[in-house]
Structures are given as C-alpha cells and as structure tokens.
C-alpha cells in the first residue's frame, strides 16, 4: 500500500511539473521592448562638469540630461575621470553612458539627495532620491563599462549608530525607515528601461530597485557592496511590485539579499496591492549575501510567475529563500527554480512565514504620543484587520536540476498551522550538507530523483501534518 501511494505521488509530481513547464510562454515577453534610438552624444563636461572627484557636478550632469531629452534624446557621456554627484534624474529617450575610465562618485552628504515620494522596504513614504533616478519615464538606458561608486560607508556607520540607540528602546522595527540612506539606482513608475554592463559598489542602502515598473532589462551588471566594509541592507537587485522583468548575466556580492522580489509590507502593502510577476532571472552569480533568490519578506501584493534559471551561489547565506510574516499577507506562487549550482551556502532551501520578528512586528513603546508620530511610523503600526488578511501563503513551487555542495543545512522550511506550504516539487535535486534540516506545516510536497546527504547522518525531520 505504501509503495502504491509513493508511485501515485511520483506520477502526480511528474504530471504537475510537466504541466507547469508547458505554461511558460510568458518568459519570452520579459524585458525592455525599446531602446533610445538617437546616437548623438552630449558631454557633461560641456556644461561645466569637472572630473576631479571633488567638485559637485549634480547640476551640470542634470543640465546635460535635460538638454538631451529636449532634443529628442541621445547619449549623455563623460570624459574620463571621477565625477562627484548627488541625485540625477534621467529623462525620456536618454542613454546615460558611463564608459571605461569614468567613475561616478556618490556624494556623502545626504542633503545632495532630495526627498521624494517613493516606497522603501514595503512602505510608501518620503525618502531620499537615489543617486541615479528613472522616475515616470520611458525608453531609457544606463550603459557602459564604467564604475558607479556610491561611497555609502558613512551611511552604513550612521545606521549602525542608530541601531545602538533604537534597539534598547524597543524600536528595532522602525530604525531602518528612520535611517534614510540613499539607494544607488532607482527605476520607478517607468517602462522600457535597459541597465547594462555597469559596475556599482558601496551602495548606501539598496543598490538597484525596480519599483512599480514594467518591461525592464538588467543585463551584465556587477555589484560589489562589500568594498571597504560590509554595508547593512545593501541588497543587490530588488524587483518591487514590477512586471515583465528580465535580469541576466549579473554578478552580485552584497550584504543582504542578492536578487530579491518584493510586493509591499503589511497594511500599506495590502492597500497598494501591486504584484511582482512575470520575472526571469538567468545566468547570474550570487556571492556574499542573504539569498541567491529571495521572495519577500514584503509579499503583500503577491509574487508569482517567476523563472530563476542557470544560477550559481558561492558562499551565499541562503539559496532559494522564501520569507514573509504573519502581518504581510499575499501569496508567493508559481516559482520555478531550475539549473542551479550552490557551493558553500548556508541553507540551500530556506522557507519561513515568521521571518525576523523583532523587525517584522511593530509595537509602540510606552512614552510615545500616537498622535504626534511621523506618517511612516503610523503606517507600520497600522494593524491589518481582520488579522487573517495578514497570513501569507506559499504554494506551487517547482525546484529542479539543483546541485548543492558544502551547505551548512539542506532545508529549513516552517509554514504556519493556518497556512501550510503547499505543493512544493523537487525534481533532480542533489544536496550535500552538514545537516539535513526540518520541514513543518507543509502539504502536497513531492520528491523525484532527489536526495539529501548529511555529514551528521541526519534525515529531514518532517512534522505537523507535512506531506512526504
């Protein structure tokens, strides 16, 4: 009887995987559909930009961008050298070309990043503009083999100092939002944007954020955020409530999630209710960082229809990382994770619906007047009602052709009693780890031609109504 049950399960798994693979036509439709056509070049130097790395060039660079767009578009470029700048804003039909020998240096004065209406870590709020901004635009490119050095170390130090002040007060949940650190590159409410070949380092906060945008290509970029230290929350590429996105040939070394998909947090994320969907991430490398591929923790608007393929994780903390919290809500589903190699990662498969409680759950300590709080404090404190709307869901996850060596743990998967992790399918997955790990609150899981070999000879512990 047991043999029959296993045989039926394997047939169901095979049928489910085959059916999923036949419904992937959308993967050919991702990425930018247009590119700035004009090839006339305007040099920022002609508007007074100085390449000494000391004089602030924000105004000269912006003037050149504005002139270029007003003429119908073209290429904004730089003579070789170092250019100190604060926030710049790209305009329609412009290609910002940062070639070999050119280094953009991010200002270390927060006053050079004007505050804008945006979304950060799942909450809409006022926040400093990024170093390079594409906001409400179309047909934009950022290219070249040059370097964008955000010089974010002072912002890392500021955040760490604030943590020492906030944490003892019971304010861990808000410090990330009060520590206003500039992102390096923001694409927001835009379409047909191409980011190609540039190198970015030392992000003050997130490196590349694609927010409320569609038809974006990120191709061949290199991110190095652990230069001269380890920047906190320096995510690599964040795809945030955006769709039809192509990320390929990228190489990321950072100090948080390498490739991350997000869709809003808690009450505010549920209010906005915009999904991240139709995303292809392929032929990429993750080095240091918290997740080779991470979905969450901001899941409120749903994350779905994702193909992550031909990836390598070298020393990354987690491989496939699904995370949410019981106030987030939303559904993570139809995620395809295939043709993956992991070497020396922490946990190969990390799935949790109760991630980082001290950060994820907000409670106002005594002594604060609720009426006089900043708007973003009120948003994070706003309760999700009814509470059931805050329960996240993970389902229909397809993992195939994965080879893992030298992991600390094979799997750590913990759902909720009221929201089991449903229909996870493992096909041709081979994991070598120090210990096997655990699966709790899961249903409808299937394993085909897969094995987990643990140095300590443990087997995966399955409990609380978990499917086998």
N, C-alpha and C positions, 0 to 999 in steps of 0.2 A: 504493500500500500504506500509506504514511504517512497519507494523507488518510482512508482507511478506518479505520485504527487510531484516529485522533482522533475520527471520527464515532461509533465504537462507545463510546469513552471518555465522550464527552459524553452519550450516551444512558444509560450506566451511572450517571453522576453525577446526571443529572436523575431517574432512577428511584430512586436512593438517597435524594436529598433529599425527593422526594415521599413515599416510604415512611416516612421519619423524621417528616415533618410529620403523617402520619396517626396516629401513635402518641403524641400529646401530650395525651391526655385527663387525665393526671395533673396538668396545670398548673391545672386548676380546683379542685383539692383542697388547695392550699397555704394557709398562714396560720392564724391563731388561729380556733378554732371557737366559742369562748365569750368573754365579756367580763364583768367584775364588774357585777352587776345592781343592787346597792343604791346609792342616791344620797344617803344621809345623810352629812353632812360633819363630820369631826373636824379641828380646827385644832391644829397642833403648838404654837401659842402658848399654848393652854390647859393644856399640860403643862410650861410654863416656857421654851419656845424663845424666844430673843432675836434680833431681826432687825437686829443692829448690825454683822454681818460680822466680829466679833471673838471673841465668846464661843462656845465649842464646844457644839454642840447635838445631838451624836450621841445622847445618852441620851434627850433629850426627844422627838426625832423617832422613835426606836425605840419608846419607850413608847406613842406615839400609834398607830403601826403595829400593835403588839401588841394594843392595846385594840380597834382597828377590826376586826381579824381575829377576835378573840374574840367580838365581837358579830355575827358572820356576814358581815362585810365592809362596804365602803362606800368613801368618799373621804377620803383624808388630804391636807390642804391647808395653805397658808401665808398669813398676812397679808403684804402687800407688804413687801419689804426684802431684806436679804442675810443668809444663814444659813450660818455656818461649821460644817462637819460632817466627821466621819470616816466609816467604813463604816456603812451602814444596810442592813437585811435585810428585804425585803418578804415578806408572808405571804399566804396563800390568800385570794382574793376581795377584795383591796385594790387600789384605784386610787390611785396617788401622783400628785397633780395639782400641777404646777409652772406656775403661770399667769404671764401678763404682769406684770412688776413684781416678780417673785420671782427671786432668784439664789441657787443653792446654790453655796457656795464649798468646794472640797475642801481638807481640812487638808493642810498642807505638812510635817507630822510623821508619818513612817512608822509610829510607834507607834499612831496612830489607825486603822490598818488591820490588824486581827488576821490572823495567818497561818491559812490554811485548806488543806485538801486540794483540789487543783484540777489543771488542765492548762494549761500555758503553752508556746507555741511547740512544741507536739507532744509534750511530756514531762509526765507526771503527777508532781507534786511539791508541797511546801509553798510557798505563795506568799501575799503579802498579799491579803486580800479586796479587792474593788473598792470604789469609792465607793458605788455603788448595786448591791445584790445581789438576785437572784432565784434561790434555790438550793433544789431539791427541792420546788417549789411548782406550783400550777396556778391558772388563772383570775386573772391579774394584769394590771394596766395601768399604764403610766407615760405621762402625757399632759400637755398644756398648752403654752403658747407662751413659757414662761419659759426661763431660762438655767441650765445646769449648767456651772460654771466650775471645772474640776478643778485649776487652778493648778499645773500639772505642771512648771513650769520648773526648780525645784530638783532634781527627779528627772532631768530631761534633763542638767543640769550634773553630777550625781553619776555618771550613766552615762558621760558623755564623759571624766570624770576617771579612771574605772576602765579605760576603753579605753587610756588612755596608760600605765597600769600593766600591764594584762594582755597587750596585743598584743606588746610586746617579749619577753615570756616564752613566746610560742607558745601563748597561751590565748585567742585570738580566739573559738574555738568554744564557750567556756563563759561568757564575760563577760555575755552577755545574760541568762543564767539566774542568775548571782550578783548582778546589779544588779536587785534586787527593787523594781520600780516598780509602783504601783497602776494597774489598769485603771479606766476610768470607770464602765462598766455591764456587769455580768456576768449572763447568764441561763444557768443550769447545771442539768441534770437536771430540767428543767421543761417544762410544756406549756401551751398556750393562753395565751400572753403577747402583749400588744399594747404597742408602744412608738410613740408618735405625737406629732409636731409639735414636740418639744422641740429646743432648740439645745444642743449640747455643744461645749466648747472646751478647749484646752490639756490634753489627756489626758497623764497621766504616762507611760503606756505605751499599749496598745491602747485604743480608745475604746469600742466595743460588741463584746462577744464572746458568741456564742450557742454554748454547749458542751453536747454530749450532750442536746440538747433537740429538741422536735418541735412542730409547729403554732404557729409564732411569726410575728407580723406586725410589720414595722418600716416605718412609713409617715410620710413627710413630715418626717423629722428633718434637721437641719442640723448639720454637723460642721466646726469651724474650729480646727485644731490648730496653725496657723502664726501665731497671735496672739502678738506679743512674742517672736518667735524661730521656730525650726524644730525641733520635737521629734522626736528619733530614734525609729524604730519605732512611731510613733503611727498605727497602722493605723486606718482608718475603721470598717468593719463586718467582723468575722471570723465566718464561719459554719463551725463547727468540729465535725465528726462529728455533725451535726444534720440533720434531715429535715423535709420539708413546710414549707418556709420561704418567706415572701413578703416581699420588700423592694421598696418603691416610693416614688416621689416624693421621693427623698432627694438632698441636695446636700452633697458632701464635698470639703473642702480639707484635706489632711493631709501628712505627710512620709514615708509608706510606702504600702503597698497600700490603695487606696480601698475597693473591695469585694473581699473575699478569701474563698476557700473552702479549708478545711484538713481534714486527716483523720489527723493523727498523724505522728510522726517516728521513723524508724529502728526499732531493736529494740523500743522501748517502744510505738511506734505500731502495729507489727505484732502485738505482744502484745494490745493493746486491740482492734484490728481493728474499728473502727466507721466506717462510711462517712459522707460527706456526700452526700445525694441528695435529689432532688425539691425543687429550689430555683428560684424565679422572682425575677429582679431586673429591674425595669422602670421606665421613665420617671424615670431618675435622671441626675445630673450629677456627673462627677469633674473636679476642678480640679487643683491640685498633688497629687502623689502618685506612687507607683511603678507603679500598674496600674489602669486603668479597671475591668477584671475580671481577677482573678488566681486561678488554681487552683494551690495549692501554697505554699511548697515542700513542706509537710507533706502527703504523698499516700499514706501507708502503708495507710490503711483504705479507700481508693478514693474518688474523686469522680466522680459520674455523675448523669445526668438533670438537666441544668441548662439553663434558658432565660434568656438575658440579652437584653433587647429594648428598643428605644426609649431608647437611652442616648446621652449626649454626653460626650466627653472634651475638655476645654480645657486644653492645656498639660501633660497627664499624661505621665509618663515613658514608659509603655508602654500600648498599647491592650489587646488580648487577650494575656494573659501566662500561659503555662503553664510552671511551673518545678518541678523535682524534683532529686534527686541519686541517685547510684548506691548509696546505703545506705538510701534511703527505701522502695523498693518501692511497690506499689499501682498502680492503673490509673486514669487520667483518661480518661473516655469519655462519649459521648452528650452533648456540649456544644453548645448552639445559641446562636449569637451573631448577632443579626439586627437590622436597622433601627438602625444605629449611625452617628453622626457624630463625627469626630475632627478637631480643629483644633490645629495646632502641637504635636502629640505627639512624643515621642522616636522610638520604634519602634512601628509600628502593630501588628505581629504578632511577639511575642517568645516563642519556644518553646525551652526548654533542659532537658536531663536531667542537667546537671552544673553546677548553679547555685551560685555563691559558694563555691568550695572551702574558703577559709580559715575560713568559718563552718560549712559543711556537714559537714566531716570532722574527727573528733576524734582527737588523739594526745596522750598524756600525756608532757610533757617529763621529762627526767631530773631526779632530785632529789625526786620525789614518791613517797610510800608508797601504793601502790594500796589497801592495806587500810584506811587512815585517811581516805579520800576521802569527801565528802558523798554521800548516796544519789543525788542528781541527776547528779553527775559520773559515778558508776558506770553509770547508765542510758545516758548519752550515749556513754560509752566502750564499752559492751557491743556486741560485734561481732554483726552479722547473719550467721547461719550456717544453711544454706550461703549463700555470697555472692550466689548467683543470686536469692535472695529479696529482695535489696536493689535489684534492677534495676527501675526504673519502666517503665510503658507508657502511651503516649498513642495513642488511636485514636478514630475515628468522631467527628470534629469538623466541625460544619456552620456555615459563615460566609456570611452573605448580606445583601444590601442595605446595604452599608457604603460610606460616602464619607469619604475622608481627604484633608485638605489641609494643606500645610505641615509634613509629618513630616520628621524627620531621616533615617529609614530605613524602608523599606516592610516588610521582613521579615527576621528573624534566627531561623532555625529549625535547630537542631542536635540530632538524635537520637543514638542510640548504634549502633554496629555490631551489638551483640547485642540491640538493641531499637529498631527503626526506627519512626518516627512514621507511623502507618498510617491511610489513608482520611480525609484532610482535604479537604473540599469547599468551594470558593469559588464563589459564585454572585452575580453583580451586585456585584462588589467593585471600587471605583474608588479608587486610591491615587495621590496626588501627593506625592513625597518627594524629598529631596536626593539620595539614592542608593537603589538597588533592594534590595540585600542578598543573602542566601545561604540555601540550603536544603541540608542534608546529612543523610544517613541517613533517608530518607523513602520510603514506598512507597504506591502507590494514591492519589496526590493527583489532584484534578481541578479544572479551572478552566472556568467557564462565564460568558460575557458579562462578563468581568473584565479589568482592565488595571492595570498599574503604570507610571506615568510618572515618570522620574527626571530631575532637573535636570542631573545629570552624564552623562546618556545611557547609564547602565549598564543591563544586564538582570540579572534574578535569576540568580545563579550556582547551578547545580544539580549536585551531585556525590555520590559514594559511594552508587551504586545508588538514586538518588532517582527516584521516579515523576514523570512530566511531565504 
